[in-house]
């Protein structure tokens, strides 16, 4: 995918939720890397931290400061039960979007029916 292309930022939340569901606990930079490595969402580090704060305010994630031997302490994020449910819903929505886009592309690839 070309640099600067990808899904809009509004898809960041589902990918963060699903990433946390997959790994269990993680810190912001690690989540930034995980979502960036997918190559499908336009993402920046500040946006990841904003979204994590929003998810925490909504009760989907909780966080704690964890001491680090190799630098400053890090905030570690984990899904709450509500966050796990939201991650499941996010996965369902992404699958439905994928299927819908696939069907749309299939239909657009069909030859046009000439009008009489």
Residue, then its C-alpha position, 0 to 999 in steps of 0.5 A: x500500500x502506498x505511503x499515506x494511503x489506507x483506511x481513515x483514522x476512524x478505523x483505529x479504534x477497532x484495530x486497537x481493540x482487536x490488537x489488545x484482545x489478541x495480545x492481552x496487555x500492551x503499552x501505547x507504542x507497542x500498539x502503535x507498532x502493531x496497528x502500523x505494521x498492518x499497513x491498512x490504517x492511517x495512524x500516528x503515535x499521538x492518535x493512538x494515545x488519544x484513542x487509548x485515553x478515549x477508550x479508557x474514559x469509556x470503560x473499554x480499557x484500563x491502564x496502570x503504570x508499570x516500572x521499567x528497568x530500561x527507561x521511564x515507567x510505561x502505561x500498560x493497557x488492558x481490555x475490560x470486560x466491556x472492552x472485550x465485548x467491544x473488540x468482538x463487535x469490532x471484529x464482526x463489523x470489520x468482517x461485514x465491511x470486508x464482505x460488503x466491499x468484496x461483493x461491491x468489487x465483484x459486482x463492479x468487475x462484471x461487464x456492464x449490461x447494455x441499455x436497449 
